[in-house]
Amino acid sequence: MSTAPIQLPIARSDAVSQRRLDPGERDRLIGRAKALSWLSLAYMTAEGAIAITAATLAGSIALLGFGLDSAIEALASVIVIWRFTGTRRLSPHAERHARRLVAISFFLLAPYIAQDAIRSMTAGEHPHTSWLGIGLSVSSIIVMPQLGNAKHRIGQRLGSGATTGEGTQNLLCAYLATGVLASLALNTAFGLWWADPAIAFAIALLAIKEGHQTWQGQGCCATPAINANSNTGCDEDWCRSVRHTRPYRPTTGSR
């Protein structure tokens, strides 16, 4: 039986995102992007500390990966805050650097989870039940999609791949929380200890896929650049190749 691959949402073109932003609206959206990043940073700091503590007590690789993911997401929040601070607010170069730094943060997560999952499965290590981990997972399943979807909307309006990439990390966190919850529940109810490293390994592969897409700038042609005088929004190699494979119809005021 085959299953469809997980697809995280990428910012797409619509009538709202394709129109040019006036300075007032642009500044308002930048302020919201920074506020959401600060909120994420505070949440991820607490989430990471709790998850790593619970993982150490339970011996859960998936839960440990969840805690490490929190640290990586916190790094992505710091990157977006840096990108929208001072003279970098309207800088196309800062946007490109920030987007690629967010992509690198995906790649930082995957290798550790993958090798630890393989080691755990090979050694047959059995995680213990963690009610703290279960409660934390439920909390993140509720909170993370809200943050991720909000950042996707703002990133789409601003044409900021860094902001949408951070939002994708929040959505990945929700997938990771779901996987952790499933693995802990399966181990508690049925003794399926191998579900923990198996789910962790699948999430490591998903992190690599999302990092690759963020690095390439997937979705960058869907929105105008933050700085209307720059050509950062659609001058990447990936975006140029997309134009040869699917129609692109610029709206009034576009290049």
Number of C-alpha atoms within 10 A of each C-alpha: 2 4 5 5 7 8 9 13 14 21 27 16 17 12 8 11 20 23 16 21 19 9 11 9 13 19 16 10 18 25 15 15 26 21 14 21 25 17 14 24 21 13 16 24 15 13 22 24 15 16 26 22 17 22 24 13 15 20 19 30 30 30 35 24 30 31 26 23 28 27 21 22 29 24 18 30 29 19 22 28 22 15 27 21 13 9 9 13 18 21 17 21 13 18 25 19 15 25 28 22 21 28 28 18 24 29 20 16 23 24 16 14 25 21 15 18 26 16 14 21 18 11 9 12 17 20 27 16 22 20 14 15 26 21 11 21 27 15 14 22 19 12 17 23 20 15 20 25 18 18 27 26 20 21 26 27 27 27 27 32 33 30 35 31 33 32 32 28 31 28 24 23 26 24 22 26 27 18 23 29 24 17 28 29 20 17 19 15 10 9 16 15 22 19 22 28 31 19 19 29 24 16 24 22 16 21 25 20 16 22 27 17 16 26 21 18 24 20 24 27 26 22 26 28 27 25 19 17 10 15 14 21 25 22 12 16 10 17 18 12 10 15 13 9 8 8 8 12 8 13 11 9 10 11 10
